[in-house]
Amino acid sequence: MIESYERLMAFIQKHLPDPFYLEGDQRISPRERMFREVISNILIHREYLNHYPAKLVIESDRVFTENANRPHGYGVITPTNFSPFPKNPVIARFFREIGRADELGSGVRNLFKYYHAFSDAPPELIEGDIFKIVVDVSKIARQVTPQATPQDERIKRILAFCEEPRSREEIQKFTGLKDRKYFRRNILNPLVEKGLLLLTIPEKPNSPNQKYYSKKNNGKIIPHFTPRVTPQATPQAPPQVTPQAGEKIEGLNEELKQLLEIIKINPGIQVKDIPALLANRSLKTIERQLKVLKEKSLIERRGSRKTGGYYLKEN
């Protein structure tokens, strides 16, 4: 949970400018004051029995979050109508003790105190079965005027090349760079950290079978994280299956096609590693679907019971 907090704060710091702001004669960080509360809300007040994935999305003119919730009421929350209510008091107390949160209710007050640094419009807090926070950042968006650079053009070419999953070796060869260490540190890792390249095996970033692919998301920057204490994972959706010559995928539903694609881009994958790549699908369901694919002679299992994995079956 601490790691999730730090990764989300780092994501905000990387992608959202921090406007100049004076409180009295002291400069403070409104970005830190506001989004510390937003991220704490995601982790502290989440309904962990609900499988709805937590979201934090940065768009060109707003930042919004969605989080599973056990509502104490319904509707828009304002400083005048809200009453603090501890939904996970043990987690809230732990965050206060380690200095990641203040007293109960401080989040709403800080959001409405510092929002003027980002916009003339106040934030929206909407309580329901899904708790939503929307922070307008149009004021700083107007101040940012990015200019294209050769590095930007290189990134565009890499992302276009990676619309199909590619290995590190394939991407490095495509860029023409010879130094593997330089390529990984200055090209590949930053693209992954920014969420521009996704991992086919996100829970094993150093897997020898790892591949990377880009995802079109309508201009949104979407972080992919899995809070360690949540019962569900934020899924990394596999690319859609594109039938190739000789492939026998007729009669398969979308779930079976997704599973087939996972095996296609991760040859030798073990069944225990598959649930992390598929949203809201239990291990028991995956085992049943693997059996269907085997019966249709689309896949086969190779190797020992302990270390073996699944492969596409050769025609």
N, C-alpha and C positions, 0 to 999 in steps of 0.2 A: 504494500500500500504506500509506503514512503517512497519507494522507487517510482511508482506511478505518479505520485504528486510531483516529484522532481522532474520526471520526463515531460509532464504536461506543462510545468512552468518553463522549462527550457524551450519547449515548442512555442509557447507564447512569446518568450523573449526573442526567439529567432525570427519570428514572422510578423510581429506587431511592434511598430515604433513606439518609443516611450516619450510622450510630449513633455516639453519643459513646463514645470508646475512649481509655484512657490506657495508654501503654507507659512504665512507670516514672512519672515526673512530667511526661511529654511527651504532649500529645494528638496522635494520628495519625488518618489516615483508613483504616479497615479496608476500606471500599468501594474506595478507590484501590489499596490493596495487593493485594486479592484479584482484582479484575476487570481490573486491569492484566495479571495473569498469564493470566486466562481469555482475554482478547482477543488477547494475544500468541500464545497457543497456537493460536488459530484461524488466524492469519496465518503463523506461523513453521513449524508442523508439518503444515500441510495437504499432502495429496497432490494436486498441481495437475493431474495427468493424469486424475483422476477427476472426472466431471461432476456428482457429487452436490453440491447447493448447500449452502453453509455456512449455519448457522442460529444465531441468538441470540434466545431467547424469554424474556420476562419474564411470569410468571404471578403470581397473587395471593400464593402462598406458596413459590414457587421460581423460580430462573433456570436455564435449561439451554441447552447448546449441542450441536450435532451438526456433525461435520466429516469430510470424506473423509480417509482415513488409510492409510498403508502400515505395518501393524502390525509391531512388533518382538516382540510377544507377544499373548496374549489373556487377557481377564479384568479383574477389579477391581484398580486400582492403589492402594496405600497407601504411607505414608512408609517402611514397613519392608520392602516387597517390590519397590520400583521401582528400576530402574537407568537413569540418564539416557542418552538415545541421540539424537544430532543427526540429525533426518530431513531437514532442509534447512540444512546448516551455513553456507552462504553467507548465506542470509537471516537466520539466527540471529545470525551475527557482525555483520551490518549493524544489526540491532535493538539489539544490545548497544552498538555504537559510538555510536548516536544517543541512547542512554539510555532506550530503550523496553523493555528487558529486562535482566535480571541474568544471572548465570552459569547454565549448564545445570543443571537440577534445582531451581532456586529456586522455580519455579511451584508444584510439589507441596508444598514445605515451607511456603510462604506461605499457600496455601489451607487447610492443616490448622492453621496457627498462628493465623489470625484468624477462623475460621468461627464461634467462640463469640459474636461480636458480632451475628451474624445468626440463629443457631439453636443448639439443643443437639445437633442431628444433624450429623455430619461430612459433608463433600461426597463425592460419588461420582464417581470417574473410571474409565470403562470403556473399555478398549482393544479394538478390533476393526477390521474394515474401515471402520466408522464410529466415530470417537472421540467419546465422550459425556462431558460434565461436567454434573453436577446439583448446584446449590447451594441448600440449603434456606434460605429467608428468612422463615420463619413467625414468628420472634420480632418482627421489625420490622413484619410485616404486621398483628399484633395491636395494635400501638401506633398505627397509622394509622386514623383514623376520619373519612373524608371526609364533608362535608356538602354537600347540593345548594345551588346558587346560581343566580340568573337566568342567568349565563353558561353554567352546565352545561345548563340547559334549552335555551338557544339552540343549543348544540353538538348536543344530541340531535335538534333539529329539522333542523339542517343535514345531519346524517348520514342521517336518514330521507329528506330531499329528494334526497340524492345517491346513493341506491341505484341510480339510473340516472345515467350520466355527464352532468355539467353543466359548462358553461363558467363562467369567472370572473364574467362579466356576469350570468348566470342566478342564480348563488348570491348575488351582491351584491344583486340586485334582490329575491330572496326574503327577505333579512334586513332590507330596508328602509333600508340604509345608503347615503348619497349620496357620501361621501368615498372614492374608490377607493384612495388611498394608505393611509388608516386601515384600511380593510377588509382590504387585502392584508397589511399589517404585523401587525395585531392579531387577525385572525380566520383568514384563509386560510392564511398561512404557518405559524402554530403548529399547525394541524390537519394540515398536510402533514408537518411535522417530527416530530410525535408518531406518525405512521403511521396516523392516523384517516382521512385522505383520501389516496387513491392517484392517481397521474398516469397518464393513458392513454398519454402519450408521455414516460416517465421520463427518457430520455436527452436530451430537449430540453425542459427545464422552462419555457422562455420561448416555446415555439412558439405561433403565433397559433391553431393548431388544438387547443391543449391543453384537456383536460377533466379533471374530478375526480370520483372516485366513492368511496363508502365500502365497507368490506368487513367483514362479520360474521365474527368469529374466536373466538367462545366465550370472550370475556373476556381473551384473550391480547393482548399488545402486541408486534407483530412488526415489526422494522425491515426496510426494503428497501434493500439496499446492494449495490453491485457492486465488489468489490476490483479495482483497476485492473490487477493482474497475473494475475488468475485467468482461465482459458480459458473459463469459463462465466459467465453472468449469473444473479443471483437474479431469477426472473421476476416480473413484475407480471401476474397472471392476468387476462385480459379477462373481463368479465361473460359469462354464458352467453347464447346466442342465444335470444331469445323470438320465435317465428314471428309475423309480422304478416300482416294481410290482404294477399293478393296476392303474398307472398313465395314463391319457388319453391325451397324448401330440402329437398324430399323426396329421400331417397337419399344425403344427405351424412353422412359420418362425423363424429365429434366434432372431429377436427383441422380438417376443412374448415369446420365451423361456427364454430370459434374464429377461423380466418383471415377468414371472412366478417364476423364481428363486429368484428374489428380495422379492416377497411376501412370498415365502417358508421360507427364512431365517430371515424375519422380519415380523412375523405374527402381524396383526393389524396395519400395516403401513398406513399412510394417504397419499392421492394422492399428496398433496403439498410437501411431503418429498421425493418423488420418483425421480424428475428430477436431484437432486444432485448426484444420484447414476448411472445415465445413461448419456452417452456422447452425446451431440448434439441432444437431443430429447426434443421437446417442451412439455409443459403441455397439450396442446390440443391434440397432437399425443398420449400421454400416456393415456389420458381419452378415446380416441377412441379405443386404444388397450385393455384397461380394459373392455370396453364394449364387445369386441370380446371374451375375456376370460370368461366373465360372461355368454355370450350366449352359449359357449361351456361347461358350467357347471363345469369349472375348478376352479373358485374362487367365493367368495361371500363377500358382504359387511355387516358388523355387527356394531351395535351401532347407536348412534344418528348422525344426519347430521353434527354436529359440531365436535364431538369427535370420531366418528366411524372410522373404517379402514377396510382393505381388508385381507382376509384369504383364504388359500386353501380350497376348498369345500370338505367336507368329503364324501367318497363314500357311 
